[in-house]
Amino acid sequence: MSQVSVQELVIVIAAKNNNPTILTADFLKYSGIIPSDWELARQPVLNTNVSQVVFTNGVSIVAETNRVIFIEALADKSADEIAIPLLARKYVETLPNAEYQAIGLNPRGYASFDASEDAARNYVSQTLLAPGAWQEVGTTPARATVNYVYTLERGQFNLSVNEAALRQSDETTKPIVLFSGNFSYDVANNSKEEQLKNLYQALGNWQADLEVYTDIINNKFLAIKEVVQTHSSVIPDVFAMPASVA
């Protein structure tokens, strides 16, 4: 199996009574949140419940009534090329009086399995879980999602692990294990000054959180010897579908 390939970073800032109609391409450019030369990938969505602006560089921003979401496709980007931590900070600096509640930093990546078509399923169902009769119910092998909750020094880290399939350019699929992480930081019970300070601190620690995510997966999960058995299975084509912002 390979090491984790981080494909996406999502930063979610929870904000009470947020007004989605504020989020427009003009607002983002004129306030200095994004560079003026960024180009739209498609027509923005703008209404009272949700607004979305998507750019050609893989960055999109979504505003809902209770949160603002910054999404970036990472692919082969270096740390210096990742834009949304700074964008999120500039957004908060532009709207410091919003009722901020919490912030989440959510990396998502995968590890590929080339040994067999069933290697990803076997890793989740037989390496991360104990084998038993409960996995033999039905006409096809059971599929599973495993959720972990870790208490780290800076806060809580949630990790969801499940099998999936990566659609390739030649329309074939490769079995993968998807690792969806979430670092969660609550700021609701602080003064306005402390709210902003904690938000900025969490955003400033994004690279350290990403390193924790990759370290846990590479050195704790993927260091486990792969269990390979021959069973047929059907697995969800996750990366062929639009990424969820939930």
C-alpha positions as CSV (number, residue, x, y, z in Angstrom):
1,M,0.0,0.0,0.0
2,S,1.1,3.6,-0.6
3,Q,1.4,6.4,1.9
4,V,-1.6,8.8,2.2
5,S,-2.1,11.2,-0.7
6,V,-3.8,14.3,0.7
7,Q,-6.3,15.5,-2.0
8,E,-8.4,18.2,-0.3
9,L,-8.4,20.6,2.6
10,V,-11.6,22.1,3.9
11,I,-11.8,24.8,6.6
12,V,-15.2,25.3,8.2
13,I,-15.9,28.3,10.3
14,A,-19.2,28.1,12.2
15,A,-20.9,31.5,12.6
16,K,-24.3,32.2,14.2
17,N,-26.8,34.2,12.1
18,N,-24.4,34.2,9.1
19,N,-25.7,36.1,6.0
20,P,-24.9,34.0,2.9
21,T,-25.7,36.9,0.5
22,I,-22.5,38.7,1.6
23,L,-20.5,36.1,-0.3
24,T,-19.9,37.4,-3.8
25,A,-16.9,37.4,-6.1
26,D,-16.9,41.3,-6.0
27,F,-16.9,41.3,-2.2
28,L,-14.0,38.8,-2.0
29,K,-11.9,40.8,-4.5
30,Y,-12.7,44.4,-3.3
31,S,-12.1,43.4,0.3
32,G,-8.7,41.9,-0.5
33,I,-9.7,38.4,0.6
34,I,-8.7,36.9,-2.8
35,P,-6.3,38.2,-5.4
36,S,-7.9,40.3,-8.1
37,D,-6.7,38.0,-10.9
38,W,-8.5,34.9,-9.7
39,E,-11.0,33.7,-12.4
40,L,-14.4,32.1,-11.8
41,A,-14.8,28.5,-12.9
42,R,-18.6,28.9,-13.2
43,Q,-21.4,31.2,-12.5
44,P,-21.7,31.8,-8.7
45,V,-24.7,30.7,-6.7
46,L,-26.3,33.4,-4.6
47,N,-29.4,33.2,-2.4
48,T,-30.6,33.7,1.2
49,N,-29.8,30.1,2.2
50,V,-26.5,29.3,0.5
51,S,-24.0,31.1,-1.7
52,Q,-21.0,29.5,-3.5
53,V,-18.1,30.9,-5.5
54,V,-15.8,28.5,-7.4
55,F,-12.5,29.5,-8.9
56,T,-10.4,27.9,-11.6
57,N,-7.5,27.2,-9.3
58,G,-9.4,24.6,-7.3
59,V,-10.6,26.9,-4.5
60,S,-14.3,27.3,-3.7
61,I,-16.0,29.2,-0.9
62,V,-19.5,28.4,0.4
63,A,-21.6,30.5,2.8
64,E,-24.6,29.1,4.6
65,T,-26.7,30.5,7.4
66,N,-24.6,28.9,10.1
67,R,-21.1,28.6,8.6
68,V,-18.6,29.6,5.9
69,I,-16.7,26.8,4.1
70,F,-13.3,27.1,2.3
71,I,-12.5,24.2,0.1
72,E,-9.2,23.6,-1.8
73,A,-8.1,20.8,-4.1
74,L,-4.5,20.1,-3.1
75,A,-3.3,17.5,-5.7
76,D,0.5,18.2,-5.8
77,K,0.5,21.6,-4.2
78,S,3.3,22.5,-1.8
79,A,2.5,24.0,1.6
80,D,3.4,27.5,0.2
81,E,0.9,27.1,-2.5
82,I,-2.1,26.2,-0.3
83,A,-4.3,29.3,-0.2
84,I,-7.4,28.8,2.0
85,P,-5.8,29.2,5.5
86,L,-4.9,32.8,4.6
87,L,-8.2,33.4,2.8
88,A,-10.1,32.2,5.9
89,R,-8.1,34.5,8.1
90,K,-8.6,37.5,5.8
91,Y,-12.4,36.7,5.8
92,V,-12.5,36.8,9.6
93,E,-10.4,40.0,9.6
94,T,-12.9,41.6,7.2
95,L,-15.9,40.5,9.3
96,P,-14.6,40.5,12.9
97,N,-18.0,41.2,14.4
98,A,-19.6,38.0,13.2
99,E,-20.8,35.6,15.9
100,Y,-18.1,32.9,15.4
101,Q,-18.8,29.6,17.2
102,A,-16.1,27.1,16.1
103,I,-13.6,26.2,13.5
104,G,-12.8,22.9,11.8
105,L,-9.8,21.9,9.7
106,N,-10.7,18.9,7.6
107,P,-8.0,17.2,5.4
108,R,-9.1,14.3,3.2
109,G,-6.8,11.9,1.4
110,Y,-6.4,8.3,0.4
111,A,-4.0,5.4,0.2
112,S,-4.1,3.1,-2.9
113,F,-3.9,-0.7,-2.9
114,D,-2.5,-2.5,-5.9
115,A,-2.3,-6.1,-4.5
116,S,-5.8,-7.1,-5.5
117,E,-9.3,-5.6,-6.2
118,D,-10.3,-6.6,-2.6
119,A,-7.2,-5.3,-0.8
120,A,-8.8,-2.0,0.3
121,R,-11.9,-3.8,1.6
122,N,-9.8,-6.4,3.4
123,Y,-7.7,-3.7,5.0
124,V,-10.8,-2.0,6.6
125,S,-12.8,-5.1,7.4
126,Q,-10.0,-7.5,8.5
127,T,-7.1,-5.3,9.6
128,L,-8.9,-2.4,11.3
129,L,-11.9,-4.6,12.5
130,A,-12.0,-8.1,14.1
131,P,-13.2,-10.7,11.6
132,G,-16.2,-12.7,12.6
133,A,-19.7,-14.0,11.6
134,W,-21.1,-10.5,11.7
135,Q,-19.1,-9.8,8.5
136,E,-20.6,-12.8,6.6
137,V,-24.2,-11.7,6.5
138,G,-25.8,-11.2,3.1
139,T,-24.9,-12.2,-0.4
140,T,-21.8,-10.0,-0.7
141,P,-19.0,-9.2,1.7
142,A,-19.9,-6.5,4.3
143,R,-18.5,-3.0,3.8
144,A,-17.6,-0.8,6.8
145,T,-16.7,2.7,7.9
146,V,-14.5,3.0,11.0
147,N,-14.6,6.2,13.0
148,Y,-12.0,7.2,15.5
149,V,-12.0,10.1,18.1
150,Y,-8.6,11.2,19.5
151,T,-8.0,13.8,22.2
152,L,-4.8,15.7,21.2
153,E,-3.0,18.4,23.1
154,R,-4.6,21.2,21.0
155,G,-8.1,19.7,20.7
156,Q,-10.1,16.8,19.3
157,F,-9.2,15.0,16.1
158,N,-11.8,12.8,14.4
159,L,-10.9,10.4,11.7
160,S,-13.2,8.4,9.4
161,V,-11.8,5.4,7.4
162,N,-13.6,3.7,4.6
163,E,-13.0,1.8,1.4
164,A,-13.7,3.6,-1.9
165,A,-12.6,3.6,-5.6
166,L,-10.6,6.2,-7.5
167,R,-11.8,6.7,-11.1
168,Q,-8.8,7.1,-13.4
169,S,-8.4,8.9,-16.7
170,D,-8.9,5.7,-18.7
171,E,-12.3,5.1,-16.9
172,T,-10.9,2.2,-14.8
173,T,-11.0,2.3,-11.0
174,K,-8.3,1.7,-8.4
175,P,-9.2,0.4,-4.9
176,I,-8.4,3.0,-2.2
177,V,-8.9,3.6,1.5
178,L,-10.3,7.0,2.2
179,F,-9.1,8.9,5.3
180,S,-11.3,11.9,6.2
181,G,-10.0,13.9,9.1
182,N,-11.4,16.7,11.3
183,F,-9.6,18.9,13.8
184,S,-12.3,20.7,15.8
185,Y,-11.9,23.9,17.9
186,D,-14.7,25.6,19.9
187,V,-14.5,29.4,20.3
188,A,-18.2,30.1,21.3
189,N,-17.8,30.6,25.0
190,N,-15.1,33.3,24.8
191,S,-15.1,37.0,24.6
192,K,-15.0,38.6,21.1
193,E,-11.3,39.2,21.5
194,E,-10.6,35.6,22.6
195,Q,-12.8,34.3,19.8
196,L,-10.7,36.0,17.2
197,K,-7.5,35.1,18.9
198,N,-8.4,31.4,19.0
199,L,-9.6,31.5,15.4
200,Y,-6.4,33.0,14.2
201,Q,-4.4,30.5,16.3
202,A,-6.2,27.6,14.8
203,L,-5.7,28.9,11.3
204,G,-2.0,29.5,12.0
205,N,-1.7,25.8,13.1
206,W,-3.2,24.4,9.9
207,Q,0.2,23.0,8.7
208,A,0.9,21.4,12.0
209,D,-2.5,19.8,12.0
210,L,-2.0,18.5,8.5
211,E,1.4,17.0,9.6
212,V,-0.4,15.3,12.5
213,Y,-3.0,13.9,10.1
214,T,-0.4,12.5,7.7
215,D,1.8,11.1,10.6
216,I,-1.1,9.3,12.2
217,I,-2.2,7.7,9.0
218,N,1.3,6.8,7.6
219,N,2.9,5.7,10.8
220,K,-0.1,4.2,12.7
221,F,-2.6,3.0,10.1
222,L,-0.5,2.2,7.0
223,A,2.3,0.7,8.9
224,I,0.0,-2.2,9.7
225,K,0.7,-5.3,7.6
226,E,-2.0,-5.6,5.0
227,V,-4.4,-8.5,5.3
228,V,-5.2,-9.8,1.8
229,Q,-7.9,-12.4,1.1
230,T,-9.8,-13.2,-2.1
231,H,-13.4,-12.1,-1.9
232,S,-15.4,-10.1,-4.5
233,S,-17.0,-6.8,-3.5
234,V,-18.6,-3.7,-4.8
235,I,-17.3,-0.5,-3.4
236,P,-18.5,3.1,-3.7
237,D,-16.9,5.3,-6.4
238,V,-16.3,8.2,-4.0
239,F,-14.0,10.3,-6.0
240,A,-16.2,10.1,-9.0
241,M,-18.8,12.1,-7.1
242,P,-18.7,15.8,-6.1
243,A,-17.0,16.3,-2.7
244,S,-19.5,16.9,0.2
245,V,-19.1,20.1,2.2
246,A,-21.0,18.8,5.1
